[in-house]
Amino acid sequence: MTTLQEVRTWDAADPLASFRQRFALPEGIIYLDGNSLGALPRATAERMRTVIDREWGEGLVRSWNDRDWVNAPQRVGAKIAKLIGARSDEVIVADSTSVCLFKLLMAAAETRDGAILAESDNFPTDAHVAGRVAQLLGREYRSVPRAEIAEALAPDVAAAVIAHVDYRSGSRHDMPALTGRGTRIVWDLSHSVGAVPLDLHRDGVELAVGCGYKYLNGGPGAPAFLYVADGLQASLQSPIAGWFGHAAPFDFSTRFEPAPGIGRFLSGTPAVLGLLALETGVDLMLEADPAALWAKSGRLYDLFAARMRTLCPMLRNITAAQAAARGSHISFAHPNALAIVRALVERGVIGDFRTPDVARFGLTPLTLSFEDVWLATETVAEVMTSNAWRDARFASGGIVT
Ligand SMILES: *Cc1c(COP(=O)(O)O)cnc(C)c1O
């Protein structure tokens, strides 16, 4: 089995190793939940102080122009575009993932007749939004397990929402294979952006949404983003018309005319503090070589999986074996997964639990070392072999996202 000495040589040769010190991670913990809430970049703490004191405190309303707050949704969107293989005017930052999804699913479904399709085992909000869209438009709502989604992309489906990477099992869909079936799909990239390679144009993607507070390290409740392929923008309308989506918001006309491009999917005044925190997280990720990110994600996974196979055979790895068929987290099924995760958190190894029986560990290449994974798996083994999880405290509240 790989020794601690060996993995330390991997860290010494890791081209991404210097990123770790750019995050304000506390001592004494190993953070394996960056896929739920990304860690705090030091630059974000610094920038927030400047934004609050200078831009808001001193600049006041002048900062909308002087600091270009007004274009932040487009500017940050253009940066995210580079991470997902989109053009700079195809992405905008707004709202939460749920609201962005509602906007795109409504817009897509209005262009065609037919049912609304969702994955029954997707992250619940996606199903909730899709169900409500079907109800509002008087359409049939279809929900099928993730494994059956390809066959369900039938000609009588108006629009489907599909998670590229599954939040629980980490399984990754074959994006070009599904887009090639001709049904209009809104892809949810929440567990993909910053985690796996994306090339939306190459893969024929028309519509997508994604999350800002996971791998992009945008901070709790960071705004989300939405993508609309340029050829489609003029033919789609947001279901939430608002003055920021108007062609000329500062004409203050009560006659609505949507902005010509992606800006039509904005509604109200953008949440500037959240946007600027997200921008700093995205800037940091753009500094990293994408090929190095994906390669390290794969190696962190391989180390985690190999050690668990040997040390904890009672934890069943439910993640896809093939790197191209999974995201950047590793998941294990066990009937006592909740207690196991609690015992690990008490020991400073922070992963999370997902119903009904999944212990999930995010493998974020910017913040984790190979030594972290080695030590974390050592702690998992200790908890499993000593049955320490039986004593895990259940008094505290649930581990949320
Ligand atoms: C994290 C996640 C979301 C988050 O939705 P919010 O509205 O931003 O809270 C949505 N969908 C999926 C698939 C997710 O993983």
The ligand as an SDF file (V2000), in Angstrom:
LIG
                    3D

 15 15  0  0  0  0  0  0  0  0999 V2000
  -26.2430   22.3990   -5.2790 C   0  0  0  0  0  0  0  0  0  0  0  0
  -27.2720   22.1530   -6.3090 C   0  0  0  0  0  0  0  0  0  0  0  0
  -28.2890   23.0910   -6.5160 C   0  0  0  0  0  0  0  0  0  0  0  0
  -28.3650   24.3320   -5.6750 C   0  0  0  0  0  0  0  0  0  0  0  0
  -29.5250   25.0880   -5.8790 O   0  0  0  0  0  0  0  0  0  0  0  0
  -29.6670   26.5100   -5.2090 P   0  0  0  0  0  0  0  0  0  0  0  0
  -30.9390   27.0240   -5.7280 O   0  0  0  0  0  0  0  0  0  0  0  0
  -28.4900   27.3400   -5.6480 O   0  0  0  0  0  0  0  0  0  0  0  0
  -29.6750   26.3030   -3.7310 O   0  0  0  0  0  0  0  0  0  0  0  0
  -29.2160   22.8310   -7.5230 C   0  0  0  0  0  0  0  0  0  0  0  0
  -29.1410   21.7060   -8.2680 N   0  0  0  0  0  0  0  0  0  0  0  0
  -28.1690   20.7820   -8.0770 C   0  0  0  0  0  0  0  0  0  0  0  0
  -28.1190   19.5680   -8.9390 C   0  0  0  0  0  0  0  0  0  0  0  0
  -27.2200   20.9780   -7.0750 C   0  0  0  0  0  0  0  0  0  0  0  0
  -26.2670   20.0750   -6.8830 O   0  0  0  0  0  0  0  0  0  0  0  0
  1  2  1  0
  2  3  1  0
  2 14  2  0
  3  4  1  0
  3 10  2  0
  4  5  1  0
  5  6  1  0
  6  7  2  0
  6  8  1  0
  6  9  1  0
 10 11  1  0
 11 12  2  0
 12 13  1  0
 12 14  1  0
 14 15  1  0
M  END
$$$$
